[in-house]
Amino acid sequence: MTPQNLFVVVVGLCLMNGLVSPVLPVMMALHPVWLPEMLPPTNEIVFYGASLMVSTGTLLLAGLPAALLERLGAGLTQAMLAWAAGAGLLLLLGLA
C-alpha cells in the first residue's frame, strides 16, 4: 500500500472512532464550552461537533507514535503503518 492509501485508512479509522468512542458522551455534555452561541444547540449539531472533535483527537493521538518512528529513521510507509495501528487500537478500545 502506498502512504496515501494508508492515510485514507487512518482517517477512516479515526472517523469511525469519533462515532463509537466512550469520550463522545463527555464531549456532548461539555457542548456549552465549545459550541459557539451563534449555532443552536440541537442534538444533531452537538453530536456532529463532538464527533468531529473526538475524531480529530484520535487522529492526533494516533499520530504521535508515527511521528516518533519517522523521527527515529523509519521510512514513511512504516510510520504510516504505525499510525494506522494506533488508530485501530484506539478504535478497538472504543468498541470494547
Phi, psi and omega in degrees: 000144178278159178300329179293319177294321178295326178294322177297321177296316180299314181296320178297318178295320180293322178294321177294322178293329177295340179268335187241002185292144175290350177280341184302313178297328178294316179294326177292324179290333180268019183299333176296339181280317188255346182275126178295150182290343180284345177261139177286138182279060176281163181300321182293315181293319180295317179295316180297313179296317179295320179296319177295322179292318178293320178297317179294320176297322177295318179299317180290316182293320179288339180279347181298310178297325179295319179295320178295318178297318180293324178292328180279359173111001177289156179286172182294321181294319178295322178294320179292325175295321176294323178295317178294321178294319178295318178293321177295321178295317177295326177293318179295323176295325178289326180284336184288000000 
